[in-house]
């Protein structure tokens, strides 16, 4: 396997690898990584679909990419995915998946046209004082010390940041800035999360720095992520003959492990899958032509749904996905260290909620903050709106409506989440994790700007809310070191790979749909020897134009302050201005353009 960029490899169709028709593939878990891996097996490795089986403990595919209507509770979305142009592997996948709504179009075509016609941006990103504009004015408010913090982390090696927290490498100046407010709420970072992850995000999305304040960096699907992405992909896979077996919990994997010798390299082979299906023990022996792709860990494991009158429960009990990784990891140090990620629920949990409005009264207040009609069918909030003075640090969003195909035309689906779920609220005076759906709605309505005397009645009769507690939702952000996540294909592995958010691949960052798809693609290409390059991570971090544009935005448009006497600065600038470097600096506003 190798990485590539450019049209030459992007448009090429790989030939069938030798012996592909004899392969039999098993995917553990039916999240996006597995669905993508199965698709690449069919499309690029030419493995017959009927020889691919996806094993899933739950009754539905999609993993964290969910969206469902529970008859007794209402619509439920555990989280939303923020998408962008340069998710190279994701769009490589969905260019081949037919749209379910637009004839003779792919999911990528449908998505591209939607966001061309209705581009995303926010008209009010941050509020305070019960729905009032917080007056951030799109500025990052980074002083010199905070800017130096960013540069230092950006230039640091990965090794320098391993095991360190964000608040250990960034000063209070940075953590009190608008930049950190935009950043942490958009990506769900906490101050105790890993500085390495922060660095990887800075490199990965440096081209979107300018779009942070108004969220114009983002793109969204027409409906919830299950109906827009998972459903067309699973239908296409089924059309290719791929088998899905639900209610099957894989409990362990056996391996034959041979250490390296002077005459031969290390060899690692998966030899048996163990599972429980409908309560009964079962499994399958694995031969040379059997391939196993295992999703390790899970950010949505042990999620618990409350309802309008019941708080969501924090489930700290047995967690099957994590228990499976623990059993696997105990067999070889190269298989990772799951306890690094699942051993501190207090640091990895947060809670979300889905509010469905039942009449026009609450949408009236949404319109005031979003400055758009929530019933228009187009962009509404343009991404999350953060209540800066919320004790919970509550953020909420209204995507294009309807958010579900089954949604009545007179209802609005709102998604919200809080980073501090164990702090008392400002109106309810209880921690979010102890609140019912109705109480969470009250707290949100307070920060939305609803008159306080109207809040109790509106929360009780004008909305229905489903809270969801997720113990492990940011577990992959916890401080880590090299080796804590296993390689997608560990050294010596001949017939198995690890995929998903807790497998290690180069330069990309987790908590994205792209990362899941990338690990599935790399696993297939490496194990099958597919003769096509995996699209490399977008190279904005090496593009001087992107770096200069980001520098301008981080400085809120201020010109560079060159040191030294005035006459020397002018002389230096005259020399620089006459070069291509000078033209670039002038183009991006870092030095004054005197050419006029």
Secondary structure, DSSP 8 states (H G I E B T S, - for coil): --EE-SHHHHT------TTGGG-EEEEES-BHHHHHHHHHHHHTS---GGGEEEEESSSSSBTTS--EEETTTEEE-S----B-TT-HHHHHHHTSSB-SSSTT-BHHHHHHHHHHHS----S--EEETTTEE---TT-----HHHHHHHHHHHHS-HHHHTT-BHHHHS-HHHHTSHHHHHHHHHHT--TTSBHHHHHHHHHHTGGGGGGTTT-TT-B--SS-HIIIIIHHHHHHHHHTT-EEEESEEEEEEEEEEE--BTTB--EEEEEEEEEEETTEEEEEE--TTEEEEEE---TTTT-EE-BTTB------S--HHHHHHHHHHTT-GGG--THHHHS-HHHH-EEEEEEEE-SHHHHHHHHHHHSS-TTSSS-SSSS-EEETT-TT-EEEE--SS-SSTT--TT--EEEEEES-TTSB-SSS-SBGGG--HHHHHHHHHHHHT--HHHHHHHHHHSEEEEEEEETTTTGGGS---TTSSEESS-TTBSSEEEESTTEE-SS--SSSHHHHHHHHHHHHHHHHT-SS-EE----GGG-HHHHHHHHHHHTTT------S-HHHHHHHHHHHHTSHHHHHHHHTTSS-----
